[in-house]
Amino acid sequence: MLDYLVRRVLLLLPVFLAVSVVIFLILHLIPGDPIDNLLKVGSGPEARAKIAAKYGLDQPLPVQYGIWLWGVLQGDLGTSIITRRPVAVMIGQVIGPSLALGGMALAISSLGGIVLGAVAASFRDRWPDQLIMGGVLLGSTLPSFWLGLLLILGFSVELGWFPVSGARGWASLVLPVATIAFGGIALVTRVTRVAMIEAASRDFVLLLHAKGLPPRRIRLAHVLRHALMPVVTILALRIGWVLGGAVTVEYVFARPGLGSLLIKSLSQHDYPVVQACLLMLAIAVMLGTLLGDITQALMDPRVRSALR
Amino acid sequence: MRAVLSALRTPKGGIAGLWLVLVALGAVLAPWLTSYAFDIQDLPSAYQGPSAAHWLGTDEFGRDLLTRILYGARVSLSVSGISIGVSVFAGMVLGAAAGLIGGAFDRAVTICVDLTWSFPEILIALILVAIIGPGIAGTMAAIAVAYLAQFTRLTRAQILAIKGETYVEAARSMGASNLFLLFRHLLPNALAPVLVAGMLATGDAIILEATLGFFGLGAQPPTPSWGAMMAAGSALLFKAPGIIVLPGVAVAVTVVAINLFGDALVRALDIKTRPREG
């Protein structure tokens, strides 16, 4: 197992380097020279050269990339062009609310989705299945920002149960989490249902039935356990999605977070912040897949031996 | 074609298909269906509820909501349809090339696809719009690129799966060239699943277009798009909820219809939605 772990972590290094190159290059693809944003109106070419030298922008691209990467590895994400504060501090401020929202949404999506998916699979093609699958269709097609606005309209404006926006206290988490979890539950339910139906048709299930094991035990202890493999894969991929895909929900509920910081800095052309946000999201995505692969290796000996 | 007809004959597929035809007709015939213009303001009649003159009421500038939803369908449907079309075409070319050529080219394509695949589409689209600039062209390019990975991956997996079939081996042993194999055997057999995936992705693209419009990055005013209408409505959430609810219903029902019809099509064609990864 340790062998597998070391190999899997080492595999991340080239991916991280590739991602960092892409993120670094994005800054140079966006139209507009970053120096123009830093210059005061009416400055001459000397001031321009000075700023270029200060930020290392007069160096060739590979050298600039090296400087940037070296800083990132030491925890220096640069300084925001607009707020003039260290980017690491700004990221530190939003990462908490982002993780709270994403973590809660992920937990509720996985729990609710697995339960609903298992119920739907056991009542296949009967009314509980059809009811759940109808909800799944809605959950995967309603635009999340619209759902969020409707929830605000219903629960905050009409009923007054939860605050309209902001990130103070637990009550403000309820509606955003519900908005993200609605789509998340739909996804997990669909995957769980299909995986369970597929696992139930395997030979070993037939053997268990022949052995005389009660059907409920077979379903919960054997079929569900096998069906959880693809669910874990989807959930692990979802970790990055929940952090970054929450952009719209954070925007609608005016919550501080990685997504809303990214949108704001994109529109203000605050490139160091954009780079840092993207880097954080990329790291989250990579850690998510790593976590998923490790869980899979723990659950399935075939995965462990495949990498040997 | 036969599959489309048999999909239409199922109850769910039939209703969904009917709605899609209605929306498409409404979008194309919008100028003849309504006597109002989508961009002329009529301030005295702002914030009206549904009436005989305005079936769905009016917005904050007194413009007829039904008219704006019909014209909004033009933007939303054409933007998502065209961009997914481009994306499917480019994805098929890339995926087929990767699957057929193999080697270093295949590895390079796979790495790029996996990289974009692991980021949410909305983030990719947002970054691209930031590079290209807001507006309809930027939105279309962003949607096309955001879904490119999906179609490349699917086509490549299909090509790899079919490449090993006996009849392809037989054709190759008789001296068929790669290009002949591609157009005669591989692409025709890989086409159906990719097209169905494209149809289902059009639904997601409508939501993505609405989301970009909601951020103010899509079609610019006064051109109505469903997302831009909801963005305008969100500021008036407390005063006139109808302005935001109605375009949302249009988006939701259309996307549900696309999904139902796509599912019926999958059943009629008897294909697996998620083929084994190659």
HADDOCK unambig.tbl for C-alpha pairs under 7 A between the chains (distance, minus, plus):
assign (segid A and resid 29 and name CA) (segid B and resid 131 and name CA) 6.65 0.50 0.50
assign (segid A and resid 30 and name CA) (segid B and resid 130 and name CA) 6.95 0.50 0.50
assign (segid A and resid 30 and name CA) (segid B and resid 131 and name CA) 4.52 0.50 0.50
assign (segid A and resid 31 and name CA) (segid B and resid 131 and name CA) 6.35 0.50 0.50
assign (segid A and resid 137 and name CA) (segid B and resid 256 and name CA) 7.00 0.50 0.50
assign (segid A and resid 141 and name CA) (segid B and resid 252 and name CA) 6.35 0.50 0.50
assign (segid A and resid 141 and name CA) (segid B and resid 255 and name CA) 6.10 0.50 0.50
assign (segid A and resid 141 and name CA) (segid B and resid 256 and name CA) 6.16 0.50 0.50
assign (segid A and resid 142 and name CA) (segid B and resid 252 and name CA) 5.42 0.50 0.50
assign (segid A and resid 143 and name CA) (segid B and resid 207 and name CA) 5.82 0.50 0.50
assign (segid A and resid 146 and name CA) (segid B and resid 248 and name CA) 6.44 0.50 0.50
assign (segid A and resid 237 and name CA) (segid B and resid 118 and name CA) 6.98 0.50 0.50
assign (segid A and resid 241 and name CA) (segid B and resid 119 and name CA) 6.65 0.50 0.50
assign (segid A and resid 241 and name CA) (segid B and resid 120 and name CA) 5.51 0.50 0.50
assign (segid A and resid 244 and name CA) (segid B and resid 120 and name CA) 6.78 0.50 0.50
assign (segid A and resid 244 and name CA) (segid B and resid 123 and name CA) 6.95 0.50 0.50
assign (segid A and resid 245 and name CA) (segid B and resid 120 and name CA) 5.75 0.50 0.50
assign (segid A and resid 245 and name CA) (segid B and resid 122 and name CA) 6.73 0.50 0.50
assign (segid A and resid 266 and name CA) (segid B and resid 130 and name CA) 6.66 0.50 0.50
assign (segid A and resid 285 and name CA) (segid B and resid 118 and name CA) 6.69 0.50 0.50
